[in-house]
Amino acid sequence: MVAALDRRYPPRWAQEWDRVGLVLGEPAAPVRRVLCVVDCVPETVAEALAAGADLIVAHHPLLLRGVSSVAPTTYQGRIVHDLIRGGVALYVAHTNADVAAPGVSDALAARLGLRDLRPLAPAEGPAAGDGRGIGRVGRLPAPLSLRAFTAHAAARLPATSWGVRAGGDPDRVIRTVAVSGGAGDSYLAAARAAGVDAFLTADLRHHPAGAHLAAGGPALLDAAHWATERPWLDDVAAFLRDSLPVAATASDLDTDPWTLHHASTAAKENS
């Protein structure tokens, strides 16, 4: 299992600060059932245990920063103890899956129906070449207004309380789109340089987004972080089922931290 995942998402493709690969689990233990998740949190661990999973494949690292204890009285320690006690291994593919082709943003672009894909920010170093890189740029099958494209994105992405919000002229015609799964406001300049009509990502901040739009950049669509990365889980699960004699499924458990959304009256009137 680890060898297959390492071939598809080589750990050397990850950023230096990242922590990927096998986090815990006996290398010789048999794996029959796999649960693919965006976040390894108590809720997805409980889901894995209930499903009888032997392995969790997660996108976000559980132990990204150094810890001095995995005592069960700590948040991460409790998860580690529950996994070990339940005989569930944990594997992480994070920034190495972001740059992969196919990777996180390919799955996101496919959900939106984008065609003729290319990297938004081509990979450098060990991951360079073969269409790898952060984000994807593609074209829609037919032009849509920003208003219609926002509705399309909200309908095609996994449902969350956050939904999809957009910045720009609602009547702007959208033909080409850049996407980046997860937090993407560090790629605003790349989206503008790509000459696209819109950029869809997550975790956009007030000041960078405002400055980008004021400077005439592409329209912006801000979706929930979890929703932009959840489509990739289907690809990972399919890869594992096709490559190995395992039952692999993708978790639909929404781990986005935002649980309520209520539009203001003004927003409703202008939607």
Disulfide bonds with the S-S distance in Angstrom:
none
